[in-house]
Amino acid sequence: MSETMKAYIDAAESALLHTYNRYQVVLEKGDGVYLYDLDGKKYLDFVSGIAVFALGYHNKAYDDALKAQIDKLIHTSNYYYNVPAIEAARKLKKVSGMDRVFFTNSGAEAIEGAIKAARKYGYLKDGSTDHEIIAMEHSFHGRTMGALSVTGNPKYREAFQPMIGNIRFARMNDLESVKACITDKTVAILFETVQGEGGIYPATREFLEGVRALCDEKDILLILDEIQCGMGRTGYMFAWQQFGVKPDIMTCAKALGCGVPVGAFLMTEKVGANSLTAGDHGTTYGGNPLACAAVSKVLDLFEEEKITEHVGQISGYLETKLDALKEQFSCITDRRGSGLMQGLVFDQAVAPIINRALEKGLILINAGTDIIRFVPSLIIQEEHVDEMIAILDECIRETVGKE
Ligand SMILES: *Cc1c(COP(=O)(O)O)cnc(C)c1O
C-alpha cells in the first residue's frame, strides 16, 4: 500500500466515527464491474456497493442523465411538483404493479414509512393505538429506531432499547410460527422476500402464499422488504413477482437509484386510501429531482438493457459454478439464494477468505460470519463469473486448504 493511501486511512480513522471495521483500501473510481483504488490497483467487484450499482459503474446514459439534471435543478421541496419525481413514480408503479409511491432517502426510511402506514391503517380501522407487527428472526431492515425494532437480530438492538414496541418475531418459512404470533392486534406482517444480511434465505412459495392467505383472512397488511432483493436481482423486477404473491406495502432502495441515495415505499390503493394522508409523513430530500432523475433513468435502462432477462440467464451460470466449488471444498456446506443474490455457507469464519480475495483484486462481502455473499452488478457476464471463481478457488486453498 502506498504512503498516500495509508495516510488517508489514518485520517479516516481519526475523523470518522468508527462504526465500521473497514477493509484496508481506499476506492477511487469504477468502470463497469471493476473498481480501482488510490494506487491504481484493479478489483473485480462482486459486491456492487452491497447490491446498489446494478448497472455497473459509469453507465454513460445514467451518468449523462444525472449531469443534465444537475444543470437543471437538483432540489426542490416536496411542496412543489417536479417532473423527475412524477416520471419516476409512474415508471415504478408500472414495473411493480403497486399504486402509490413515497420516495425516501434510504432503505431504513422506507421501512419507517411502511411501519407508519401500517399503524395508521390500523388506527383508522379501529381507533386503537396498540397494534402489533410481526417480523422475522434473522431479518435486517435498517438502523433507525423503527427499522431496528423490526430487525430480528438482538445484537443490533441490545444497546438501544427500548425499541418501538409491539413487535413479535416469527421464523421465516415457518407458517405455524407466524400463526402463533397473530393476535387481534396484528396489523402487519413484514419480511424480506429474500433475507439478505441474515444469511441469504429466500422465502419459499408455500410461506409467501400461506402468509398472504392469513393476511387476507384477517385484514392484516403484508409488507415485503425488497430493498436488497428487488430491482431485478432475482431475475424478476421484484422478488415476489416470481410467486405472484403481491404485498400490500413494499419497500425498495439500494439499486433503485444505482448509487444516488434514494428509497421508496409503495402501497396498493387500498392502503393508500386508508392510511397516510396530508401532514402524516414527509421528508425534505426524499424524491428530489436529482434522486428521481436517477430512478427514472435506471428504470428506463432496466427495460432497454433487458436486465431481468440477463439476470435470469447469467444467474444459472453463477449457481452452477458456485455449486461446483461447493462440491470441491468440504469447508463449503451450502449454497443458497436467488438470481444474483447468492450465499456460500462455510463451516468456519469467512473473513480470512474475503481478506485474501481483496489482496488478489476481488471484492467480496460476508453475510454473517460464515457466509460469503455474492451481490454483483446485474450486468456481469460469464467471463466475470469465471474470473471470480478462479480467484476465490485460490483464496480458499490458501486460507483453508483443500480437502
Ligand atoms: C440495506 C437494507 C436495508 C436498509 O437500507 P439503508 O439504505 O441502509 O437504510 C433494509 N432492508 C434490507 C433488506 C436491506 O438489505
The ligand as a Tripos MOL2 file, in Angstrom:
@<TRIPOS>MOLECULE
LIG
   15    15     1     0     0
SMALL
NO_CHARGES

@<TRIPOS>ATOM
      1 C1        -29.8210   -2.4470    3.2620 C.3       1 LIG1
      2 C2        -31.1460   -2.8880    3.7200 C.ar      1 LIG1
      3 C3        -31.9970   -2.0450    4.4730 C.ar      1 LIG1
      4 C4        -31.5620   -0.6850    4.9550 C.3       1 LIG1
      5 O1        -31.2950    0.1950    3.9120 O.3       1 LIG1
      6 P1        -30.4170    1.5120    4.2060 P.3       1 LIG1
      7 O2        -30.4580    2.2520    2.9000 O.co2     1 LIG1
      8 O3        -29.0490    1.0540    4.5810 O.co2     1 LIG1
      9 O4        -31.0800    2.2480    5.2960 O.co2     1 LIG1
     10 C5        -33.2520   -2.5040    4.7950 C.ar      1 LIG1
     11 N1        -33.6740   -3.7230    4.4160 N.ar      1 LIG1
     12 C6        -32.8980   -4.5540    3.6940 C.ar      1 LIG1
     13 C7        -33.4240   -5.8740    3.2730 C.3       1 LIG1
     14 C8        -31.6030   -4.1740    3.3470 C.ar      1 LIG1
     15 O5        -30.8310   -5.0200    2.6700 O.3       1 LIG1
@<TRIPOS>BOND
     1     1     2 1
     2     2     3 ar
     3     2    14 ar
     4     3     4 1
     5     3    10 ar
     6     4     5 1
     7     5     6 1
     8     6     7 2
     9     6     8 1
    10     6     9 1
    11    10    11 ar
    12    11    12 ar
    13    12    13 1
    14    12    14 ar
    15    14    15 1
@<TRIPOS>SUBSTRUCTURE
     1 LIG1         1 GROUP 0 **** ****
